[in-house]
């Protein structure tokens, strides 16, 4: 697992089609603000692995990055995902660096 800056995530979204952003925040958080990502709340991930491709670059995001780090470790150690990144600073950093129009919470 590596940290990846929201700016780099944004650049990769523009130039690549073989990556997946996984938003693990709760539904109420997503209602406040979100980006184009697969949404699976953290506590549901282990039951919905079939929705998370293991053959693509996987970027996990949450509000600040802490939950994403824990989940990235789980996916790598218990489920053998290999190309896993954590969006450093989560949606808070995305708002600050990419889209200031998102609502803060």
N, C-alpha and C positions, 0 to 999 in steps of 0.2 A: 504494500500500500504506500502510495505517495500522496503528498499534498499537491494540489494544483490550484493556481490562482484563477479567480473568475474571469480575468481578461484572457487567459489562455484557453479556458473552457469556451468562451465566446468565439475566439479565433478558430478553435477546432470545430465548433458547430458550423461555422461558415464554410470551412474547407473539407470537412469529412462527413461521411454518412454512416460510418461504421462505429458510432459511439452511442451510448445510452446514458442519459442522466436519470438517476433514480432519486426522487424526492421522498424522503422517509418521514417528513413532518406529519403531524396530525391533520385531519380534514379541516378543522377550524382554522389552522394556520394557513393552509392552502387557500381558503376562502379570503383571507386578508390579502395575500399576494403570492404570486407564483410565476414560474417560467415554464416553457414547454419541456415537460419531463414526464417520465412514468411515475405515477404516484402510488406508493405502497407504504402505509404507515409502518414504522419500525417493528412493532410487535407482530405484524402479519407477514413479514418478509420470509421467514423460514417455512411458512405454509404456502407461499406463492412463488417459490423459486422458478417454477416453469414460466413465469412472466418476465424473468430477468435473464437475458441471453448471456451465456458464459463465453461465447466466441467473439464478443465485441468489447471494446474499451468501455469500462463501467465507471461512471463518475457519480459518486454518492453525495447528496447534499441534505442538509437540515437547516436549522435556523443559524447556528454559529459554527458548526463543524464537529462538535463534541459527540453527538449521537452518531454522526456519520463515521467517525473514527472507530467507534465500538463496533458498528455493523460491518465495516470494511474488514476488521480483524476477524470477525466471525465468518464472513464469506470466504476469506482466504484460508483460514485454518480448518474450519469444519466442512466447508462445501467446495473447496479447491478452485475457487475463482482466482485467476492469475493476473488479469490486467485491470486492477482496481485502484481508483484514485478517490481522494476526498477533496471536495471543493472547499478550499481554505476560507474560513469566515462565513461559509454558507450563504443563505439568501441575504443576510445583512451586508456582506461584502459585495454581493452582486448588485444590490441596490446602490451602494456607495460608488462602485466602479463602473457599472454597466448601464443601469436603468434607475435613475433617481426618481422616476415617476411612480415607482412601486411604493405601496403604503408600508410604513415602518410599524413594527410591533415589538 
